[in-house]
Amino acid sequence: MASAERPTFLTKLRRIKYSIASTGLRRGLADTATLLLAYHPETDHSFDRPFKTDTAGSVQPAQLGIEDAGVREQAILYLPSPPRVTRWMLDNVGIDHRQFTFVDLGCGKGRVLLIASEYPFQKVLGVEISPALTAIARRNIELYQPASRRCRDVEVRNADATALDFPHTPLLVHLYHPFEPSITQAVLRQMEKSLDAWPRQVAIAYLMYTAALEPVEGVFARFPWLKRKRYEQSVLGQYNWLFYSN
């Protein structure tokens, strides 16, 4: 995900004045409200405070500690999704959590894993290629011990998702637009091999911004055994869910 520099107060003020002057008071105020109320996940620490975890902030690909330059170029900025966005997906994906293993590909610092551990999955597995983020995610799992936690088998693997040995249970696979399309294609090819060897149910929940929809759908279209089930688009197009299953 491309990350633009946060505007300063003076920059915001100039934008507001220009919007009101150029589009009128009503439209200018509406645009101002959108700007001021926009959610900035990199600065929201409310999820972390109760357990002193570290899931907020943003991390550029160059800071991920990935030694292979080719792999590093295919990685995308780490940015956590809001907890309610993840919980909505887990509540509405339409599976019996007790029958499934939850897999988060490109899990970053592990916020989604922590939330998933509140559901009765057989196992919660995070896959992260960055050694630095893997270490943070593992520490967060140790710290996050809410009374609501229902899955105790939570693991983070420092691994390449394109070579993952997927668990042999039914799978709910989560992706928050973690890779460029070529990597996503390789991941789905690896998943296809796993399903050929051990047939089972797979559901995929892919979180993205609107501009990513076309290339992501293009990748999934190359795997006809995956059927698109649902697409939910948020008002601002920041947190859109695309659901597939076999």
Summary of the structure (lengths in Angstrom):
residues: 246
radius of gyration: 19.1
end to end distance: 27.3
largest distance: 63.4
contacts: 728
relative contact order: 0.12
helix: 42%
strand: 18%
